[in-house]
Amino acid sequence: MKLTGKRLALLIFLAVIIVFAARFITHKVQGPELSAYRIQSQPLTQTVVATGRVTSASRAQIGAEISGVIIERHVHEGDQVQAGDKLVTLRSDELIARLGEAQASLAELRESSKPQADAALNRAQARFDQANREATRRQDLLQRKAISRETMEQAIEQKTAARAALEQAKLAADALAAGNPADVAASNRLAMAQAALDKTMVRALVSGTVLTRNAEPGDVVQPGRVLFEIARDGQTELIVPVDERNLAVLSLGQPALCVTDAYPDQPFPATVSFIAPAVDPQRGSVDIRLQLDPVPDFLRQDMTVSVNIETGRREQALVAPNDALDNVAGGQAQVWRVHDGRIQRTQVTLGLRGLALTEITNGLENGDLILANADASLVDGSRARAVEEALPNDSTDTATARETPVKFD
C-alpha cells in the first residue's frame, strides 16, 4: 500500500516525537550528562609562583665629599670599575692654591726658618763660651789683684747676658725642630690641603658595574648627592616578594625554576637562600632571596623574573583537579562524587597543591569519578551521567605558572 504524502509526513512527525520523548525520559531517569574526572595516583609537585627582580648582593652609592663643579666625567652606565678608579673630577683651582701655600709654608719653616734658628743658636753658644772664658780669666786676675772688682763684675754680667741669649736661641731652635708644635702644625695644614684636593677626584670605593649616573660636566654637586650607583662584584641574586599566605610552605634550600620576560626560552635554576624575618604590612608579602649558581650571562640588574619555587613533591599521590574542588577551607574541601549514576557531595582532606592538581589524602579512592566545575544548583543524590575528561597536566613550566599562580588558603 502506497503512503500518501500526508501519511508520510505524519509518520515522520510521530517518529520525531517518539525520539524526543525517549530522550526526555532517558534524561529524567539517568540524569544530565556532566563532565567528570577519574582520579588516579601520579607524581605531584607543589609550587609557589611569584615575580621578582634581579639584584646584586650589595650596591654602593657614590657621591662627592665636598661642594664643587664637575669638569670631567670618566665613566658611563654599564662600565666595569675597580676600587679607586676615577669617576668624576671637580674644579680644584682654589684647593691647588691652598696646597701650594701650605707646601711653601712648610718649606719655609724647614728650609729657611729652621736653619736660621740653628745658626743663631750656634752664634749664641759661641758668645756664651767666649763670655765664660773671659769671666774665668778675670777671676784669676782678680785673685792676683791685677784687675779691679768692677772689671770682674762686668765680665760676670756679660756671661749672664750671653747665657740668657743662648737659652733663648735654644728655645727658638727647639720650636722649629721636627715633631715640635710649629712643624706639626705646618705639616697638618699641608695634609689637610692635600686631602681637600684629593676630594676633587671622586673615585669608586668598590669594584663592580656602574648602574646609574647622575653627573655631567658643569653640574654643581653637594655632599650627600648620589652621583653613581655601583653594583658590587660578587653574588647576583633574585629578590622576590611572596604572598604571606605561602610563608608556611617556604624554607631555605628549596629549589626554584626561573625565567625572565626578556628570555622566556632560557629558564635557569635557583635556590631559596633567605626569608625575611618580617612581613610588609602594606603589601601583605614577605621578601625572599634566591641564590643563582651559575649566574646566566643575559641577566641584567632589576630585570623582571618569574619564579616557580618547589615547596613539596610526591612521587605518587592521589590527585584531583583544582577546578573540581569546592568550598576549599584550609586543608578541607568538597567534591561531587559520581557513584551508581548518582552524585554525592563528599568531604575530602587536601595535601600538596600543584598548579592544576591537588593531593587528596582522605575521602576518595583511586578510580573514583568526580564532577568537573560542578554547578552550585546540583542536588545531593540526584542522577547524572558522567562524561569522562582527561586529567589536566600539572605542568611545572614557569611560563604556565606565570599565568596561573597558586595561593594557599
Summary of the structure (lengths in Angstrom):
residues: 409
radius of gyration: 47.7
end to end distance: 74.5
largest distance: 194.7
contacts: 1207
relative contact order: 0.19
helix: 33%
strand: 36%
